[in-house]
Every structure is written in C-alpha cells, then in structure tokens.
Amino acid sequence: MEMKKICEFIRQLRKERGLTQEEAAEQLFVSSKTLSRWETGRTIPDLETILRLADFYSVDVKELLNGQHAAETPEEETLQKEPPLKLVAEYSKKKEKQAVRRAVFLFAAAALLVIGVYILIQHLQRLQGEEQQFFRGNITWYTVEEATNNTLIYLDCDTYNVRILITPDTIISSEELRERLASQEDHLPVSIVSIYQIRDAYNATKHGGRFTYPAYSIDLWGE
C-alpha cells in the first residue's frame, strides 16, 4: 500500500468532483487543514475515514487503497495486492501502537514534571526555614564594628574555620567570657550555637561568597 499514491488519488478524486478543498472538507465534516494533510501525505486517514472517503467519492475501497481507478489497474497487479481491509487493519494497528507509545511518553513527561515541581516546592519551603549549627574551636581573629557593636570572629575548628558574627543579642554564658571577648584574647576556646535562615546561607554560597554564621549563644569550653 503506497501511502503517497493514496494521498495523490484522494486529491485527484476531489478535483474530478470539481470541489475546492474548503468545499470537500465542509461536506466531509472536517477542516480544510485536515483534508490538506491527507492529500499531501502529512497524515494518513484511518480505516473509518478511508471508508467514508470511498463512499463520498463513489469509488471502491480497493480503488482508494490502490491509489487509482479500477480500470487503470492491471489485472495481475490487482491479484498481487493484499486484501484492502487487511492492509488498512495493519495500518490501524500501527497507528494504535504509535498512539500508545505517544501516551506512554506523555505520561512519563508529565510524571517527571510533577516530580520536578514537587522537588522545587520542597526546596523553596526548606529555604524558608531555619537551620542550627554547633561549632567548637579557638578564636583566631577579631574585628569590631563600632557602629553596630558587632564582633566578627574567625573560629578555628581543627579541620576547618568559620566566620561568626557576635551581636548584642548573642547569649554570652558568663561575665568572664564577655570580658575575655572584649579583650580580644587570642585562641580563646569557645563553643557556639548558630541559628540562621537557610536562604541566607544558600544565597551566600550561590553567589560565591562565604557565609557568616550569626552566633545565637556562646560559651567557654575546657582549655
């Protein structure tokens, strides 16, 4: 079954009836765009449509599937052709398989989209929350912001060091510790709890910066 030949024959039959695409489409209850696709071979009519076209153009289904009028088909060629309905049935099965594959693909794509949206929502919700970190180490560096009365320190935690901001709201465990911080004592051993907005740490990392952890509480630990 030569699909191109069938499509050309559908166009030929319309012209033999003296109809424009718009007129034929209207009588077939389809859009002119759909009819154009059938005539150019961009899409192939299904079994039901082929039967309707054969009835509309007053030709035998076999003629439509052969792509020419019966009088133009050599007898030996006709005998070699497979039964038209068998060919159409095979084509319909092929289209059904394509439809199933398309449905599976669309389902998989939709599932991936839903999963992606869910992960994004979870990520955004997490960024709205708070995180708590515990650090313990020796203070190796100080800088005081006189305007805000904040103290920025570097804390050496053995294998890594972090930058921590001590503010007037930071809970300092003892007056002794407060005095030792004020004197900017080198290698002062402290334990620090930091509670911060996750989005702040995320944004700092995202933009290539180093996050400064706000100290929630600070205490001395064994020297």
Residue, then its C-alpha position, 0 to 999 in steps of 0.5 A: m500500500e503506497m501511502k503517497k499514491i493514496c494521498e495523490f488519488i484522494r486529491q485527484l478524486r476531489k478535483e474530478r468532483g470539481l470541489t475546492q478543498e474548503e468545499a470537500a472538507e465542509q461536506l466531509f465534516v472536517s477542516s480544510k487543514t485536515l483534508s490538506r494533510w491527507e492529500t499531501g501525505r502529512t497524515i494518513p486517514d484511518l480505516e473509518t475515514i478511508l471508508r467514508l472517503a470511498d463512499f463520498y467519492s463513489v469509488d471502491v475501497k480497493e480503488l482508494l487503497n490502490g491509489q487509482h481507478a479500477a480500470e487503470t489497474p492491471e489485472e495481475e497487479t490487482l491479484q498481487k495486492e493484499p486484501p484492502l481491509k487487511l492492509v488498512a487493519e495493519y495500518s490501524k494497528k500501527k497507528e494504535k501502537q504509535a498512539v500508545r507509545r505517544a501516551v506512554f511518553l506523555f505520561a512519563a513527561a508529565a510524571l517527571l514534571v510533577i516530580g520536578v515541581y514537587i522537588l522545587i516546592q520542597h526546596l523553596q519551603r526548606l529555604q524558608g526555614e531555619e537551620q542550627q549549627f554547633f561549632r567548637g574551636n579557638i578564636t583566631w581573629y577579631t574585628v569590631e564594628e563600632a557602629t553596630n557593636n558587632t564582633l566578627i570572629y574567625l573560629d578555628c575548628d581543627t579541620y576547618n574555620v568559620r566566620i561568626l558574627i557576635t551581636p548584642d543579642t548573642i547569649i554570652s554564658s558568663e561575665e568572664l567570657r564577655e570580658r575575655l571577648a572584649s579583650q580580644e584574647d587570642h585562641l580563646p576556646v569557645s563553643i557556639v550555637s548558630i541559628y540562621q535562615i537557610r536562604d541566607a546561607y544558600n544565597a551566600t554560597k550561590h553567589g560565591g561568597r562565604f557565609t557568616y554564621p550569626a552566633y545565637s549563644i556562646d560559651l567557654w569550653g575546657e582549655 
